[in-house]
C-alpha cells in the first residue's frame, strides 16, 4: 500500500512539472510498471500473499480515486505551499 501511494504521490507532483500529453502518458505508464514490479517482487520474495498485494493495490487505487474527486480542494491547499512556477502546469 505504501509503495503504491508513494508512486501515485510522486507522479502527481511530477505531473505538475511535466508539460505535454505524450510525456505525461509515458510518466503514468512508468508509474504503473513501477507499482507492478514492486508487487511482483513482494510475491517473488514471499513477503506477502497474492491476496495482500491485490488488496493493497485495490485499496491504493480507491484512495487515489477519492483524492482525484476532491482535487479542486487539494489544489487550493497546494496553491498555498507550492511556488507559482509549478502551479502554472495545473
N, C-alpha and C positions, 0 to 999 in steps of 0.2 A: 504494500500500500504506500509506504513512504517513498519508494523509488518512483512509482507512478505519479504521485503528487509532486515530487521534486521535478521530474521531467516536464510535467504539464506547467508548473510554475515557471521553470526556466524557459520553456518555449513561449509562454505568454509574454515575458519581458523581451525575449528576442524578437517576437512578432512585432512589437512596438518599434524596434530598431531597424528591422529589415524591410526594405521597400521592394515592391514588385511582386506580383502574384506567383510567378514561377519560383522565385526564391522562397516564398512563404510555403508553397506546397512541398518543396524539397525539404524545408525545415520540419514540417509536420510529419512527413514520411520518415525522416531521420529519427524523430522522437518516437514514432510507433515502433521502428526497428529496435531502438534502444530499450524500450519497455519490454518488447518480446524477447530480446536477448537476456535481459535480467531475469525474466520469468523462466526462460529455458535453463538458465544457469542454476536457479533455485531448485528446479526439478532434477537436473543432472547431478547436482551435489547432494541431492536427497535432504535438503534443508527444509523443504515444505512438501506437503501433499499437493496433488494436482487441484484438488478442490480448494485448498488455501490460496493458491496462485490465481485460479479463476475467480474466486470470490473477491480477492483483493483488487483484481483488475476491474471487475464489475463495480465494486464499491468506489474505486477511484474515478471511473467513468461517470458514475452517478453524481459524485461530488463535483466534478467539473461541469456537468450539465447544469447543476444547481448554481454554481458560480457564474456560468455564462448567462443564466437567466437574470441574474442581478448585476450584470456587467455595468449598466449605467450608474448605479450607486457606487460600485467598485471604482469606476473611472473618476468619479468626483473625489473619492478618497485618495486615489493615486495622483490626481492633479495637485493635491496639497503637498505631496512629498517628492515628486519627480521633477527634474529640470524641464523647462519649457521646450528644449530642443528634442527631447524624447517624446513629448506629448504631441508633437506635430504629426506623428505617424498614426495617432489614434483617430 
